[in-house]
Amino acid sequence: MRAQIADLEGQSRAEAEHLAHSLENDAKLAEARMGTLDSGLDQLKQQASVSNEQDVQLRALERDAKSQRDLLESYLAKYREATARDSIDAVSPDARVISTATVSNTPSWPKILPTILVAALGMLALSVGFALTSELLAAMPAQAAAFAPAGTASLETGSLETSPPPRARRA
Protein backbone atom coordinates (compact mmCIF):
# COMPACT_ATOMS: atom_id res chain seq x y z
CA MET A 1 0.00 0.00 0.00
CA ARG A 2 2.78 2.33 0.87
CA ALA A 3 4.32 1.63 -2.48
CA GLN A 4 1.05 2.43 -4.23
CA ILE A 5 0.61 5.61 -2.19
CA ALA A 6 4.19 6.65 -2.98
CA ASP A 7 3.58 5.78 -6.64
CA LEU A 8 0.33 7.83 -6.69
CA GLU A 9 2.06 10.74 -4.95
CA GLY A 10 4.87 10.54 -7.52
CA GLN A 11 2.35 10.49 -10.36
CA SER A 12 0.44 13.43 -8.87
CA ARG A 13 3.73 15.34 -8.41
CA ALA A 14 4.72 14.58 -11.96
CA GLU A 15 1.30 15.63 -13.19
CA ALA A 16 1.47 18.81 -11.08
CA GLU A 17 4.94 19.62 -12.44
CA HIS A 18 3.72 18.87 -15.96
CA LEU A 19 0.69 21.11 -15.36
CA ALA A 20 2.89 23.84 -13.86
CA HIS A 21 5.24 23.69 -16.90
CA SER A 22 2.30 23.88 -19.30
CA LEU A 23 0.85 26.86 -17.34
CA GLU A 24 4.26 28.57 -17.38
CA ASN A 25 4.48 27.97 -21.13
CA ASP A 26 0.95 29.37 -21.54
CA ALA A 27 1.92 32.41 -19.44
CA LYS A 28 5.05 32.94 -21.57
CA LEU A 29 2.97 32.65 -24.75
CA ALA A 30 0.37 35.09 -23.36
CA GLU A 31 3.17 37.49 -22.36
CA ALA A 32 4.66 37.23 -25.85
CA ARG A 33 1.22 37.87 -27.40
CA MET A 34 0.73 40.81 -25.06
CA GLY A 35 4.09 42.22 -26.14
CA THR A 36 3.19 41.89 -29.82
CA LEU A 37 -0.24 43.42 -29.16
CA ASP A 38 1.38 46.33 -27.26
CA SER A 39 3.80 46.94 -30.09
CA GLY A 40 0.92 46.72 -32.58
CA LEU A 41 -1.08 49.17 -30.45
CA ASP A 42 1.86 51.57 -30.35
CA GLN A 43 2.17 51.35 -34.13
CA LEU A 44 -1.55 52.00 -34.52
CA LYS A 45 -1.30 55.01 -32.20
CA GLN A 46 1.57 56.38 -34.26
CA GLN A 47 -0.39 55.79 -37.46
CA ALA A 48 -3.43 57.48 -35.94
CA SER A 49 -1.41 60.54 -34.92
CA VAL A 50 0.18 60.72 -38.37
CA SER A 51 -3.26 60.23 -39.89
CA ASN A 52 -4.70 63.05 -37.72
CA GLU A 53 -1.88 65.37 -38.76
CA GLN A 54 -2.44 64.43 -42.38
CA ASP A 55 -6.19 65.02 -41.98
CA VAL A 56 -5.49 68.49 -40.63
CA GLN A 57 -3.13 69.17 -43.53
CA LEU A 58 -5.72 67.78 -45.96
CA ARG A 59 -8.44 70.06 -44.58
CA ALA A 60 -6.11 73.06 -44.80
CA LEU A 61 -5.26 72.18 -48.39
CA GLU A 62 -8.95 71.70 -49.22
CA ARG A 63 -9.77 75.14 -47.75
CA ASP A 64 -6.92 76.66 -49.71
CA ALA A 65 -8.06 74.93 -52.90
CA LYS A 66 -11.64 76.13 -52.36
CA SER A 67 -10.53 79.72 -51.84
CA GLN A 68 -8.29 79.52 -54.92
CA ARG A 69 -11.19 78.01 -56.93
CA ASP A 70 -13.53 80.80 -55.79
CA LEU A 71 -10.91 83.40 -56.68
CA LEU A 72 -10.44 81.81 -60.11
CA GLU A 73 -14.20 81.77 -60.72
CA SER A 74 -14.49 85.44 -59.77
CA TYR A 75 -11.60 86.31 -62.10
CA LEU A 76 -13.21 84.30 -64.90
CA ALA A 77 -16.53 86.08 -64.36
CA LYS A 78 -14.78 89.47 -64.48
CA TYR A 79 -12.93 88.39 -67.62
CA ARG A 80 -16.17 87.30 -69.29
CA GLU A 81 -17.80 90.62 -68.36
CA ALA A 82 -14.85 92.56 -69.72
CA THR A 83 -14.80 90.63 -73.00
CA ALA A 84 -18.57 91.00 -73.31
CA ARG A 85 -18.24 94.78 -72.97
CA ASP A 86 -15.40 94.92 -75.46
CA SER A 87 -16.97 92.90 -78.24
CA ILE A 88 -19.94 94.12 -80.23
CA ASP A 89 -21.09 90.60 -81.01
CA ALA A 90 -21.40 89.73 -77.36
CA VAL A 91 -24.34 87.70 -76.25
CA SER A 92 -27.24 89.90 -75.23
CA PRO A 93 -28.49 89.45 -71.71
CA ASP A 94 -31.47 87.21 -71.08
CA ALA A 95 -34.08 89.85 -70.24
CA ARG A 96 -37.83 89.51 -70.55
CA VAL A 97 -40.66 91.92 -69.90
CA ILE A 98 -43.02 90.32 -67.44
CA SER A 99 -45.54 93.15 -67.20
CA THR A 100 -45.59 96.82 -68.02
CA ALA A 101 -45.49 99.34 -65.20
CA THR A 102 -48.18 101.94 -64.65
CA VAL A 103 -47.44 105.50 -63.64
CA SER A 104 -48.83 106.47 -60.24
CA ASN A 105 -50.85 109.66 -59.89
CA THR A 106 -49.89 110.13 -56.22
CA PRO A 107 -46.31 110.75 -55.24
CA SER A 108 -44.71 108.10 -53.05
CA TRP A 109 -42.32 110.53 -51.40
CA PRO A 110 -42.31 112.87 -49.49
CA LYS A 111 -45.31 111.92 -47.38
CA ILE A 112 -47.12 115.14 -46.50
CA LEU A 113 -48.70 114.24 -43.16
CA PRO A 114 -45.58 112.77 -41.48
CA THR A 115 -43.48 115.68 -42.76
CA ILE A 116 -45.92 118.27 -41.31
CA LEU A 117 -46.07 116.42 -37.98
CA VAL A 118 -42.28 116.23 -37.68
CA ALA A 119 -41.92 119.91 -38.57
CA ALA A 120 -44.61 120.94 -36.05
CA LEU A 121 -43.01 118.92 -33.25
CA GLY A 122 -39.61 120.33 -34.11
CA MET A 123 -40.90 123.90 -34.04
CA LEU A 124 -42.68 123.25 -30.72
CA ALA A 125 -39.46 121.90 -29.20
CA LEU A 126 -37.45 124.87 -30.50
CA SER A 127 -39.96 127.44 -29.24
CA VAL A 128 -40.09 125.82 -25.78
CA GLY A 129 -36.29 125.79 -25.74
CA PHE A 130 -36.06 129.46 -26.69
CA ALA A 131 -38.69 130.45 -24.10
CA LEU A 132 -36.91 128.55 -21.32
CA THR A 133 -33.56 129.97 -22.32
CA SER A 134 -34.85 133.55 -22.34
CA GLU A 135 -36.50 133.10 -18.92
CA LEU A 136 -33.32 131.60 -17.46
CA LEU A 137 -31.18 134.39 -18.87
CA ALA A 138 -33.58 137.04 -17.50
CA ALA A 139 -33.33 135.50 -14.02
CA MET A 140 -29.54 135.16 -14.12
CA PRO A 141 -28.45 138.74 -13.14
CA ALA A 142 -30.55 138.73 -9.97
CA GLN A 143 -29.18 135.35 -8.90
CA ALA A 144 -25.63 136.27 -9.87
CA ALA A 145 -25.72 139.35 -7.59
CA ALA A 146 -26.95 137.26 -4.65
CA PHE A 147 -24.08 134.80 -5.04
CA ALA A 148 -21.35 137.30 -5.93
CA PRO A 149 -18.41 137.26 -3.46
CA ALA A 150 -17.51 140.35 -1.50
CA GLY A 151 -15.39 142.92 -3.28
CA THR A 152 -16.75 142.13 -6.75
CA ALA A 153 -18.72 144.33 -9.08
CA SER A 154 -22.48 144.38 -8.73
CA LEU A 155 -24.25 142.96 -11.77
CA GLU A 156 -27.62 144.60 -11.04
CA THR A 157 -26.43 148.17 -11.27
CA GLY A 158 -23.95 147.51 -14.02
CA SER A 159 -21.33 149.62 -12.25
CA LEU A 160 -17.86 148.53 -11.31
CA GLU A 161 -18.14 149.64 -7.69
CA THR A 162 -17.25 147.10 -5.08
CA SER A 163 -19.47 146.27 -2.18
CA PRO A 164 -18.00 146.48 1.33
CA PRO A 165 -16.81 143.23 2.85
CA PRO A 166 -19.22 141.58 5.31
CA ARG A 167 -18.58 142.15 8.99
CA ALA A 168 -17.17 139.35 11.04
CA ARG A 169 -19.38 137.92 13.76
CA ARG A 170 -18.25 137.98 17.31
CA ALA A 171 -18.67 134.78 19.20
Secondary structure, 3 states (H helix, E strand, C coil): CHHHHHHHHHHHHHHHHHHHHHHHHHHHHHHHHHHHHHHHHHHHHHHHHHHHHHHHHHHHHHHHHHHHHHHHHHHHHHHHHHHHHHCCCCCCCCCCCCCCCCCCCCCCCCCHHHHHHHHHHHHHHHHHHHHHHHHHHHHHHHHHHHHCCCCCECCCCCCCCECCCCCCCCC
